[in-house]
Amino acid sequence: MNVFIRRRTNRRSVSGFSIVVLVLLASILAPPSIASAQRALETPLRQGLLTLLTNEISGQVAFNNLVKLAGAPWLRDPAEFSSTFYEAEVLYDLVRGYGIETVSLDQFPREGTFSYATEGEFWIVEPEPRLVASLGADVAMIASGSQSGEVTGELIYVPQLSAQAIQRMSEGHGSFEGKVALMWSHPRGDVFDALDAAGVRAVISFNSRERYLDPNQVVYSRGGYASGENLRMGMTVSWRQWSELLEDVERDLKLVVRLQARIEEFPDRYEMVVAWISGTEPEAPGVMFTGHLYEGYTKRGTNDNMGGPAIQLEILRALTDLIDTGQIARPRRTIYFLWPNEISGTYEFFRQNPGFADRLSINVNMDMVSENLRLNNSVFTMSETPAHLPSYLDGLAKSVLNYVWLTNDIVYGYSLRGRPGGQYFHRPMWEKNGSGDAFRFYIHEATGGSDHICFNNASVAVPGIEFFTWPDQWYHADSDLPDKSDPTEMKRVAFIGAATALVAADLTDERLPRLLDAVSEFGYSRVAERGLPQAMRMLEGAAATDLEQALQHALNRVNAAVDREIGALESVREIYTGSRTAQTAVDNRIAQWELYREGLANQVVSYVGVRASALGTSPPSKLPLTAEERRYSNVFPDIHPDVMGMKFYLNEHDQYNTYRQTHPEAFSELGLSSGQTRGILNFVNGQRSATEIRNRVAAMAGDDLTVAQVAGYLSILEEVGWLVVRGEL
């Protein structure tokens, strides 16, 4: 793929206001009606196209491909370690099997090796020989960190105790030398050291999500065995097996066990599959789907996360087919699909493709999205883009999620099929072999833990969301298998992804007003639910002597909330046509928000007067900028070009670590918390001044953060080569 760099532009610029007056009216709750229901079903795409996507996308096809990728918890064939991993080869072949040639299977070397268990057995040898578990059938039985070897010894029960108590127990119980310990969890730290010193040879434990729901599952686990001299091996069995062993030991039945493991080291590497649907404007910012194909090379879960790539493969297949048959136009922007090792593989992709982030407008990450919701007692969730990367994506995705919910749930006032009783899905999306369950979703603030954090990293700066299902009763377990998946849910998630991508990749002037509606509606809700209540709580909880400071914090909070939503609207400029009509539409929405900002500020100032009266003091006023704030309003930090898209962890930056060693007092003198330093770095984008960064970070946490503290930290990052700064710090 060709790589190019796009010029970074100021998303905050506004060409002018086309609306002069905005009257803010209070909403009055009214009974549901057909008109309100139809309005709630609106997305930026017209119903005809939504129906076309519904009919084309097959959850059953996605499920069938999922079975091919993760049909059983098998061990890897030895040939995979020197050629291609099974998942990548199957996924690549599936893409090519659909006649899609825009796909590559890429391998990159990685330093070091990775451990992989190739053999393992657990026998009871006395009083009667019995095979308890073998690696071929019990792929999660060997705890990570274990060393190769064979252990035969008497099984003893060691309860959950401190290291000191274990030492006393070993001395009073008789020698632990050569014994195998039955424990509630794999030991680490001081407890591990005490057991190792006492001569324990191995540990047998269990690990499960909800042991009474599925007493036979085994969750992949780890222990401190790599550092042991005597204690070198850990085995994990199911709760049922473990409790039966405990019963036998507790009734003084002498059990002698034999454990055997073979752990091999293989050269490490990155391996990933990349596919794309070429747009007619390939150099313009497009869309990237991510779903990790590996989570290390040992654990192979169906729903975590073969389901993500399987669903995205169906998006790729369906959109390609609709384009090739002329049912939809080829989008203007390219839609990419990246299936790597989780997080580390995504970062490596950026290293191998310098400047690639500049080809992207948004990221949609799918991690654990194929689960049967009812079976897992779970809900489908969306993690928003972070505050430092405001994007149209939040409102766009919410509108599509809302459409699927209202058409695939029994929601009072929204049953429009015209059948007696009204208790029917409006436009059902389900599969014959899938569930008939309702679709439920929940949206929360930005979180980490999956590949979207790579895009939200300040060194990449592409707004990313995560689709996710939680809880998962078989999360990281050997029984994370296709029987826990749902073809119906896979169809719905593929539809959500495809509809979202089509808007982001092909935003026409006809679709633009409805996208702006979705972005603003989501923004108004977010300000109403978070920004304004937080500001009011600052005033409500302030004493008379703190009221002036509370007012400044409250005004900063609502300003930051509005700035975020204006930033989301500004981000639409990355994907719109750029016509005069499109420019005016975005300008008008931003004008509405500027007037809304004024209204919020007036509300805060008016309420501080109410609080002051109640406290028997004079109402404070908004303070003007200090000389320091004015000075740093002209200082604009940016990520260094050598860092952007290439380096992602500050604590792995040699110059930074050297500075910390030679200037240990510099950070303590600044008095910044780790959350504050992380926030400062996140908000650096070349467009925000040091003063604005201070305001944003302070608004997020409600902290008393000075602009001098921010400037001091930025100065350090400039000195170590992580930032470049326009203006004088």
Protein Blocks (a to p, Z undefined) as FASTA:
>chain_A
ZZdddddddfkbcfbdfbfbdcddddddddddfklmmmmmpcfbdfklmmmmmmmpcfkl
mmmmmmmmmmpccdddfklmmmccfklmmmmmmmmmnopabbcddddddehjddddfbdc
dddfbfbdcdfbdfklmmmlpcghiacddddddddddddddfklmmmmmmmnopfehiac
ddfbdcehjllmmmmmnopabdcddddfblmlmmmbccddddfklmpmklmcdcdddfkl
mmmmmmmmmnopacddddddddddddddddddddddddfblmbccddddddfbgcjkbcc
fklomkmmmmmmmmmmmmmmmmmnopaccdfbdcddddddehjlmmmmmmmmghklmmpf
bdcddehjlbcfklnopadddddddfklgcfklmmmmmmmmmmmmmmcccehiacnopgh
jiacfbdcddfklcfbdcddddddddehiaklmmmpmklopacddddddddfkgoiaklc
fklgcfklmmmmmmmmmmmmmmmmmccfklmmmmmmmmmmmmmmmmmmmmmmmmmmmmmm
pcfklmmmmmmmmmmmmmmmmmmmmmmmmmmmmmmnoiaklmmmmmmmmmmmmmmmmmmm
mmmmmmmmmmmmmnopacdddddddfklmmmmmcccdddfklgopacbfklgfklmmmmm
mmmmlmmmnopafklmmmmmmmpgojacfklmmmmmmmmnopacdfklmmmmmmmmmmno
paccedjZZ
